[in-house]
Structures are given as structure tokens and as C-alpha cells.
Amino acid sequence: MKILVIQQKMIGDVLVSSIICNNLRLAYPDAQIDYLVYESTIPVLEGNPNIDNVLISQEKHRKSKREFLNLAHEIRGVKYDLIIDAYSKLESWLIVLLSGAKRKISYKKFGRTFLYTDNVPFAELPKTNLGLAIERRLSLLEPLNLKIDIDPFPKLYVTDKENQDAIALFEYHQLKKNRKTVMISLLGSENLKTYPLEYMAKIIDSIADHREVNILFNYFPKQIKDAKIVFDACKLSTQEKIYFELLGNDLRSFIAIMNNCDLIIGNDGGAINMAKALEKPSFIIFSPWIEKKIWATLEDGIHHISVHLNDFKPELLVSKTDKELKKNALSLYQEFKPELFKDKIELFLKQNLL
């Protein structure tokens, strides 16, 4: 059997959708399981034994109709028996249409049901603490009636060398070995997903106050200006606990660094999803325009907790469309003061920094 799973988009999407591949491997140990993703997300799939081939959707495929058709032709040439389309957007619709696969599974969407042999209802509300992001992916396996115990947890695989390199980096920067290490998901993928910098500095101060911890910042070199703003806004006593220059060279090195941290706190995004896949406790601060019910995965009130403005001031969001929430995200963020959830962060730290 030849199977293709499709999930273009960002790191978090690709990592969560990899649970489809993981469970397919349990059900069909001898199948060829391939995964079509954007090139930038490949690092989160490295070492995954449940994926035989990672197919790459490159920028050229999105810019050139000829290149896109070449990719679709290559996929058709493999003669897949089954395609599971977890992306379900125009790019994947065309690939599915041209694939020639015998069985095709995706979400039920108006005007697109003819593309698939199995159209799965697109759940609007989560049924468990797994969160919609995971539950929706797992629902795509339901038409197959798999005779296995479903594993709902995304996974990352870190090599011994990567771990040792991260440990060596910690030693080079002289992190104190007798302290727990906290990773701060400092900046979102865009401004509208980034908790106000002055507020983030207050949160970091509260983490450092009365605690002997090492604090790391997750940011890209191109974001160093904003990272420095947060650092400078922190108290001097907090700055002494921050290892500002300890950064990975690439995504794989960040994964190894995160694997040697104790927990993560901060903006929703790829860093949080990677930390969860490494079984690290997480505290997420969601942007006012992001739906918490989708990406608040694995929430248990102990190891995984998240906060959203709607939890505290629902009157500010009620009756507003998604478009309006996004447009007003920055002003709504100003209402999301750290004091609103200070007790929740304190509880999270108490439960996970023993």
C-alpha cells in the first residue's frame, strides 16, 4: 500500500498532522507512507521512523503553474492507493484531483466533496482536552476503521549528537546546572501574534523573582531588536538570569536546546508545539484573534495551561467577527495585562518547577 499525507503550511500544522503518519504506521507497518509539506518545516520531521519519504512543496511550485503541475505529475506517477489531505486548500485540492488515487480522505467542505471518496465532518468544538487541532487530524483516520490504539501525541526525535551539542552550548554559556531552565517563546510569527513587549518583560520579571532559574529567549537573529527591547525592559536582577546570546543555529538546534529545558512560557506558535512534542510543560499566551479551542492542545491544568483575553474580558470580543478581531488585535492586546493571569503563571511554575 502506498499512502500520501498532505499538510502544507507552518511548523505547528505539520508537526500535529504527523500524528496521522504515526498512526498509519501502527496500522500498516509495511505500507509506504509519504508526507507532502513545505520545505521550511522539514526539520520537525527528521528522524521520524513513520515517514518513508518527505515530499517537498517549494516556493517555485506556488509561483509557477508549470512547476506546480510538474509536482502534481510526479505525485500521480507514484500511484498512491490512499491520500489523506489534512490541508484541504486549493493547492492540495488540485494535487488530489490529478493524483489518480483510489481512495481520498479529507474534511467535508461545500463544493469540494466530489474530490474525495470520504468526506469527514469538520468539527467545530473539541470533545476532549486534546484540542481541535489534534482531534480534527485524528478524525481523518476514522473512515479507515483502524484496529489500533490511537496515539494522539505529536513527537520529535532528537539524536544523541544533537543533545550533546546542546549540552555543550549550555556549558559554553555557563548555565548554572543546579537551576531549572525556562524557555521564553518571546515573539510570535507576526506582530499580531506577539504579546506586547513591555508586558512580556513583566512576565519574565515575575518568573525570575524569588526563583533561581536560567532563562532563555527564543527568537530569530532578525528579531534581535525586539528581543533586546524585552531584555532592556526587564529588571537588572532578571537580566542576570537571562542568557540572551544562547541561540541555536537552525531549527534542529533549537529543538535540541528545548529538549534540555524544563518548560516553555510565551506566545503561541511553532516553539510551543515543538516543546509539547518533546513532552515539556507549556504555558501559552494566545493572541486575541486566535481561536484557543483549536491550538490549546493537551490542556490539563497542570503541565499545559493557556490563557486568552476571552477568559477574562469576554465582553471585549463578543459579537466581533474573526476579521474584526484580527484588525483590532493590537488594541485588544493592550487590554490583556499580565496581572489578569499572574496567578495562573504562578500556579504553573509551582507545579512544574519542583
Secondary structure, 3 states (H helix, E strand, C coil): CEEEEECCCCHHHHHHHHHHHHHHHHHCCCCEEEEEEEHHHHHHHCCCCCCCEEEEECHHHHHCHHHHHHHHHHHHHHCCCEEEECCCCHHHHHHHHHHCCCEEEEECCCCCHHHCCEEECCCCCCCCCCCHHHHHHHHCCHHHCCCCCCCCCCCCCCCHHHHHHHHHHHHHCCCCCCCEEEEEECCCCCHHHCCCHHHHHHHHHHHHCCCCEEEEEECCHHHHHHHHHHHHHCCHHHHCCECCCCCCCCHHHHHHHHHCCCEEEEECCHHHHHHHHCCCCEEEECCCCCCHHHHCCCCCCCCEEEECHHHHCHHHCCCCCHHHHHHCHHHHHHHCCHHHHHHHHHHHHHHHCC
